[in-house]
Amino acid sequence: MFRRIGVLIFAAAMLWPGGKMGLAAEIEHRFGTAILSVVVPDEQIAVAADSKAIGITAAGEQKILSECKVRRIGENVFFSATGLWSSQNSSLTTIIGGSFQEARKAREAILLIEKRVQSYLAQALANVRARSPESFRKWFDYLRRSSIILFGLQNGSLFLYTSEFALTDGPERIHVEVTRYECPGSSCPSGHTTLAFYGHTKGLDEYFRKRRGSEIDMAWIRNAMEWAIRAEPQFVGPPVDILRINKTGARWVQAKAECR
C-alpha cells in the first residue's frame, strides 16, 4: 500500500532468498517477509529488509533460513521481493536478474519481469498444489500475494517500480493478476515522500500509526523494522539490511557481510 506524506526520504524494502547450497536440494519452496519503502522524488530511495526466510521441504517440514533480501542485479540497480521466492524449478533471483540483463533498461525490464514472474508463480503454485495438497492448503494464504520491487539509478535518474501479484486458486489453474506502481509517476508525485509496506506489515502499520507525522530518518526506519520483527517473529527476523540510493549512487547503511 502506498502512502504520500509530506516529509523526508526513504524506501525500506524486503527480503530476498539466496539459499544455502546444503539445503537447496531439500527445500521445495521458500517464502516470507515484510518490506518498507520510502521514495523522495529526485532525491533518494532507501530500502530495508529483514533476514528471515521460511523454507518448506517436499515432506512439508519447515526450515528457518537467513537470506540476503536486497539483491544487486546491475550497476546501481537492485531488487527485493515478498512471496514465493523460489521453488524446485526456478527462483525470482534467476528470473529478475536474467530479465534485467536481457532488457538493460529498467522500464523495459519491469515489463519482461512481470510477464515471466506471472507465469512462474502460476506454474510454481500449481506444482506445489499437485505434489503436496496439504502443504499448499496450509501455506497458500501466505503466498497469495507477492511483490517485486525494482529500484535504483539509471542515466542520472532514480526509479522504483513495484509490481504486486494477486493469486487466486481456481479449479483448473492458478490465476495471477498484476498491478504496478511507478516512481516517478502518479504513485509518487513530485514534492511528496511516498512510503510503502509489503509482505507481513502488521508491525510496520502499527509503527506508522504511532509515529505518523514524525520525520522519516534512518532511526525511524530501524525502529519500524524492529516493530515488524516483534509483531510477527514467526515470519520476520533480524538482522536488518538497509540500502540508500541517491544521485551519486548506492550505499549500504547496514548489511550482513555476505550481502554487501
Secondary structure, DSSP 8 states (H G I E B T S, - for coil): -EEEESS-------------HHHHTTEEEEE--EEEEEEETTTEEEEEE--EEEEEETTS-EEEEE---SEEEETTEEEEEES--EESS-BHHHHHHHHHHHH-SHHHHHHHHHHHHHHHHHHHHHHHHHH-HHHHHHHHHHHSEEEEEEEEEETTEEEEEEEEEEEEE-SSSEEEEEEEEEETBTTB-TT-EEEEEEES-HHHHHHHHHHTTS---HHHHHHHHHHHHHH-TTT--S--EEEEEETTEEEEEE--GGG-
